[in-house]
Amino acid sequence: MKECKYWIVVLLQLCFLSISCGEKGAKQVAPAQDHAFLKYENDEDEKYSQAMIAQIIKHFHLPNNTVVTDEDVDAILLRSVDGGDGIYGGDVVSIWKYYKKQNDIQEIVTAHPMADLLWYNPDKKHGVTIGLDSVFVASEAMLVPLNPDVVVVNGTTDKMNTIYTFIVDKDAGKAILLPSNLGCVGFTSEDGLPICQSYRHYSDTRFGRYSVVSVYDLDGNLVKEMSFEDYKKDTSDF
């Protein structure tokens, strides 16, 4: 009788050990991940960390030189250099827009250097509508407040100290080249309109140039402009 009880206890212990090992083994098995949809968590400032940006770049097979140019709660703008243009020289730059909620990415525009800029007139009061394949430079990109459908792109060729500004509408397949020549520096707080800077040369005998601050609507039309042509610098402290 005692021997029978002994073997019953041994069998119960073996069953218990078998169940325990099974549970531990189950906990060590990682659930299968869906590589088609990656999830990323925001930092406290609602911007992604460098590690998460690196994951996005790797996941969508972007070039290793890809960098962030702007970011908000919903999207990230990225800039990558694809290499030099064999005809005109200079970099071929692409601007990408990553949508956080959808975990998807879209190529906004690829800038191809161009040789002939003679048609560009910085004194006009409205922008020039061009095709996306006519955007010739892209150094940085900015998300437009209150309007997620367009992106503002600044770029310079480093030849004339000029910073060109484009309002890019990917879905419409067009861009508007604004008549400013020192780039977009921000947006109006309530309307989300581009604020651009320019320089102009004095028309009289004075030497040098003066600053102009211009606000445009998203159709490229001049809304307001402030000129510093008559501003006199106070040189009493020099």
C-alpha positions, 0 to 999 in steps of 0.5 A: 500500500505504501509503495502504491502511494509512493508511485502516485506521488511520483507521478503527480510530481512528474505531471506538475513539472511537465505542466510548469515546463510547458508554461515556461516554454510558452512564455518564451515564444514571442508572438509573430510580428506583422512586418507590413505595419510597424508601430512607433511610440511618440516621445513626450514632445510628440516627436519621434526619437532618432532610433524610431526615425532610423527604423522608418528609414530602414523599413521604407528602404530610404538612403542612409543619408536621409534626414528629418527636415520637419515634423508635427503630430501627424507627419514627418518630412524627410530629405534624401540625396540620391546622387549627383546629376550627370548633366547639370551637376549638383545633387538630386534631392528627394523630399518624403512625407511619412504619415504617422497614423497610417504608417505610410510614406509618400515621395513629395518631389524630386529636385533635378538641377537645371542650368537655365533660370533666366525665366525666374523674375524675383520682382513679380507679385505672384508666383509661377506655376510649374510642374513637379519635374521643374523643381530644380532644388530642394534643401529643406522642406516645411509642413504647412500649418492648417493645410496638410495637402501642400509642402513648402520647399526651400532650396539654393544653388549656392551660385547667387546666394538665392534661396528659392521657395516652392509651394508643392502640391503632390496630388495636384502634380504642380508647384508654385515658385514664389518670387522671394529670394531668401526663402520661407522663414515661417508661417502666419500664426492664424492663417498658416500663410508662408512668410518669406524674406527677400533682398532688393537693391536700392534704385537710387544712388545708395550702395547695397541692398535692403530687406523685404518681408512678404506674405503669400497665399497658397496660390502664390499671390502676394498678400502683404509686404513690408519693405525696409528700403527707407529704414535708416540704421542707427550707427551712433553706437558704432 
